[in-house]
């Protein structure tokens, strides 16, 4: 069996009898410097998000509460990854078209990114995305 | 009225009709480089956590789900800060004794830190903490 194409990272749990704790260290479990952290929550029922790729930004996504599905497409492979555990982290590398679906009502999707927000880094049109793939 | 002694930071919300998004950028809303991110969840009923200060580590805490209370004590001032909104962030600066109480069952406490975990950076004894305060 080949390795998964969009491999999930199992983050370390430091829990004890008091409760659970999961950690992501920059340049370690999280494979880049963390310049920005954001969390998506209160997503309306039936809403999907994402539908873009990044030219350069690297990200690491974790559902710290609830669950959602990440549909990934790098032009060669597609996969749907279910994030449903606070220690299950999915890297979203540059030039991967990604969509988030099936948010549970309690979903909090935490994302660590290696760059500040920059609209110029987004590719929001799927045909433009596929054109970039064939020209790079 | 004087300024609060442990001021809370209101993080920017980037929500729209799809749902909510809150962001913390390093060296901006989060006033330091983010070397480590961790999240505390599944805290057993009646359990309190923390009960330490750090020599050097700076942290920023947010309840991205649910709520808890942070009791802060820097040797001069004490305060109890309720974290109950995903855009309400509390800086925990070095040499502040802090305790977390009243975790709601759905609480996910997200913490950004400017340093890797280092047990030597912890002061876990309150009398030792007060001694450090008088000798520094």
Boltz contact constraints between the chains, C-beta under 6 A:
constraints:
  - contact:
      token1: [A, 18]
      token2: [B, 47]
      max_distance: 6.0
  - contact:
      token1: [A, 19]
      token2: [B, 42]
      max_distance: 6.0
  - contact:
      token1: [A, 19]
      token2: [B, 43]
      max_distance: 6.0
  - contact:
      token1: [A, 19]
      token2: [B, 44]
      max_distance: 6.0
  - contact:
      token1: [A, 20]
      token2: [B, 41]
      max_distance: 6.0
  - contact:
      token1: [A, 20]
      token2: [B, 42]
      max_distance: 6.0
  - contact:
      token1: [A, 21]
      token2: [B, 38]
      max_distance: 6.0
  - contact:
      token1: [A, 21]
      token2: [B, 40]
      max_distance: 6.0
  - contact:
      token1: [A, 22]
      token2: [B, 39]
      max_distance: 6.0
  - contact:
      token1: [A, 23]
      token2: [B, 38]
      max_distance: 6.0
  - contact:
      token1: [A, 24]
      token2: [B, 37]
      max_distance: 6.0
  - contact:
      token1: [A, 25]
      token2: [B, 36]
      max_distance: 6.0
  - contact:
      token1: [A, 25]
      token2: [B, 116]
      max_distance: 6.0
  - contact:
      token1: [A, 26]
      token2: [B, 35]
      max_distance: 6.0
  - contact:
      token1: [A, 34]
      token2: [B, 34]
      max_distance: 6.0
  - contact:
      token1: [A, 35]
      token2: [B, 26]
      max_distance: 6.0
  - contact:
      token1: [A, 36]
      token2: [B, 25]
      max_distance: 6.0
  - contact:
      token1: [A, 37]
      token2: [B, 24]
      max_distance: 6.0
  - contact:
      token1: [A, 38]
      token2: [B, 21]
      max_distance: 6.0
  - contact:
      token1: [A, 38]
      token2: [B, 23]
      max_distance: 6.0
  - contact:
      token1: [A, 39]
      token2: [B, 22]
      max_distance: 6.0
  - contact:
      token1: [A, 39]
      token2: [B, 64]
      max_distance: 6.0
  - contact:
      token1: [A, 40]
      token2: [B, 21]
      max_distance: 6.0
  - contact:
      token1: [A, 41]
      token2: [B, 20]
      max_distance: 6.0
  - contact:
      token1: [A, 41]
      token2: [B, 86]
      max_distance: 6.0
  - contact:
      token1: [A, 42]
      token2: [B, 19]
      max_distance: 6.0
  - contact:
      token1: [A, 42]
      token2: [B, 20]
      max_distance: 6.0
  - contact:
      token1: [A, 43]
      token2: [B, 19]
      max_distance: 6.0
  - contact:
      token1: [A, 44]
      token2: [B, 19]
      max_distance: 6.0
  - contact:
      token1: [A, 47]
      token2: [B, 18]
      max_distance: 6.0
  - contact:
      token1: [A, 64]
      token2: [B, 39]
      max_distance: 6.0
  - contact:
      token1: [A, 64]
      token2: [B, 108]
      max_distance: 6.0
  - contact:
      token1: [A, 65]
      token2: [B, 65]
      max_distance: 6.0
  - contact:
      token1: [A, 65]
      token2: [B, 108]
      max_distance: 6.0
  - contact:
      token1: [A, 86]
      token2: [B, 41]
      max_distance: 6.0
  - contact:
      token1: [A, 108]
      token2: [B, 64]
      max_distance: 6.0
  - contact:
      token1: [A, 108]
      token2: [B, 65]
      max_distance: 6.0
  - contact:
      token1: [A, 116]
      token2: [B, 25]
      max_distance: 6.0
